[in-house]
């Protein structure tokens, strides 16, 4: 009977921690939205203390680091999200954007290719892959991707095409 009670208390405590972690992540996302990345990072850290496999917490913290310009830490957290959920195309786009910002265009290209493989109709993936290709000196490939992005509904692609003389 005693061991059964301990099991029930452990299950209940785990459920409370999961709810607390979800609340912290919601608060962290709100802090990111309000451009308060330092506050967000603290909230996501607390959520991860409660649940070290909470991919939303890693993703939110990665975005907070990205907002702060800390691409190295953002890449690390996005990589953890990919480890936990390798089918999330949006995370490949986010990590690829951090790679673009650090001029690691080959790594960015790999991430955008994976995002397109997972979601062939994702306009952001084509748009961002265009920037990686431009960084690698492939203007024709970049223009092709920006045209595809425009076709898929990216409103700013028309301006990008014009500014890059495609």
C-alpha positions in Angstrom: 0.0 0.0 0.0 2.8 2.4 0.9 4.6 1.9 -2.4 1.4 2.5 -4.3 0.9 5.8 -2.5 4.5 6.8 -3.3 3.8 6.0 -7.0 0.6 8.1 -7.0 2.4 11.0 -5.4 5.3 10.8 -7.9 2.8 10.8 -10.8 0.9 13.7 -9.3 4.1 15.7 -8.8 5.2 15.0 -12.4 1.9 16.3 -13.7 2.3 19.5 -11.6 5.8 20.0 -13.0 4.6 19.5 -16.5 1.8 22.1 -16.0 4.3 24.5 -14.4 6.7 24.0 -17.3 4.0 24.8 -19.8 3.0 27.9 -17.9 6.7 29.1 -17.8 7.0 28.5 -21.5 3.9 30.6 -22.2 5.3 33.4 -20.1 8.6 33.0 -21.9 7.0 33.3 -25.3 5.2 36.4 -24.1 8.5 37.9 -23.0 10.0 37.1 -26.4 7.0 38.7 -28.1 7.5 41.8 -25.9 11.2 41.9 -26.9 12.4 40.9 -23.4 14.8 38.1 -24.2 16.7 38.1 -20.9 13.4 37.6 -19.0 12.4 34.9 -21.5 15.7 33.0 -21.1 15.2 32.9 -17.3 11.6 31.6 -17.8 12.7 28.9 -20.3 15.6 27.9 -18.0 13.1 27.3 -15.2 10.8 25.3 -17.5 13.8 23.1 -18.6 14.7 22.5 -14.9 11.2 21.0 -14.6 11.3 19.1 -17.9 14.6 18.7 -19.6 13.0 17.3 -22.7 10.5 20.1 -23.4 11.3 21.0 -27.0 9.1 24.2 -26.8 11.3 25.5 -24.0 14.5 24.9 -26.0 12.8 26.5 -29.1 11.7 29.5 -27.2 15.0 30.0 -25.5 16.8 29.6 -28.8 14.6 32.4 -30.2 15.5 34.6 -27.2 19.2 34.0 -27.8 18.6 34.9 -31.5 16.9 38.1 -30.4 20.0 38.9 -28.4 22.3 38.2 -31.3 23.7 35.1 -29.6 23.6 32.8 -32.6 26.0 30.3 -31.2 23.6 29.5 -28.2 20.6 29.8 -30.5 22.1 27.1 -32.8 22.8 24.9 -29.8 19.2 25.1 -28.6 17.7 24.7 -32.1 19.9 21.6 -32.4 18.5 20.2 -29.2 14.9 20.7 -30.6 15.9 18.9 -33.7 17.3 16.1 -31.6 14.0 15.8 -29.8 11.8 16.3 -32.9 13.6 15.9 -36.2 10.4 16.4 -38.2 9.8 20.0 -37.3 10.6 22.0 -40.5 10.3 25.4 -38.7 13.2 24.6 -36.4 15.4 23.8 -39.4 14.5 27.2 -40.9 15.3 28.9 -37.6 18.6 27.2 -37.1 19.4 27.9 -40.8 18.7 31.6 -40.2 21.2 31.6 -37.4 23.7 29.9 -39.6 23.1 32.5 -42.3 23.6 35.3 -39.7 27.0 33.8 -38.9 27.9 33.3 -42.6 27.9 29.5 -42.3 26.1 29.3 -45.6 26.7 25.6 -46.3 25.2 24.6 -42.9 22.3 27.0 -43.5 21.7 25.5 -47.0 21.6 22.0 -45.4 19.0 23.1 -42.9 16.8 24.9 -45.5 17.0 21.8 -47.8 15.8 19.6 -44.9 13.0 22.1 -44.2 11.9 22.0 -47.8 12.1 18.2 -47.8 9.8 18.1 -44.8 7.5 20.9 -46.0 7.9 21.5 -49.8 5.4 24.4 -49.7 7.1 26.5 -47.1 7.8 30.0 -48.5 10.1 31.0 -45.7 12.3 28.0 -46.4 12.8 29.0 -50.0 13.3 32.6 -49.1 16.0 31.9 -46.6 17.6 29.3 -48.8 17.9 32.0 -51.4 19.9 34.1 -48.9 22.2 31.1 -48.2 22.7 30.6 -51.9 23.5 34.3 -52.4 26.0 34.0 -49.6 27.6 31.1 -51.4 27.8 33.1 -54.6 25.0 31.3 -56.4 22.9 34.3 -57.6 20.9 32.2 -60.1 20.0 29.7 -57.5 19.1 32.4 -55.1 16.8 34.1 -57.6 15.1 30.8 -58.4 14.4 30.2 -54.7 13.1 33.8 -54.2 10.8 33.3 -57.2 9.5 30.1 -55.7 9.0 31.9 -52.4 7.0 34.6 -54.1 4.9 32.0 -55.9 4.1 30.4 -52.5 2.9 33.7 -51.1 5.9 35.5 -49.6 4.9 39.1 -49.9 8.4 40.5 -49.5 9.9 38.2 -52.2 8.9 40.8 -54.9 11.0 43.4 -53.2 13.9 40.9 -52.7 13.8 39.9 -56.4 13.8 43.6 -57.5 16.6 44.6 -55.1 18.8 41.6 -56.2 18.1 42.2 -59.9 16.6 38.8 -60.5 
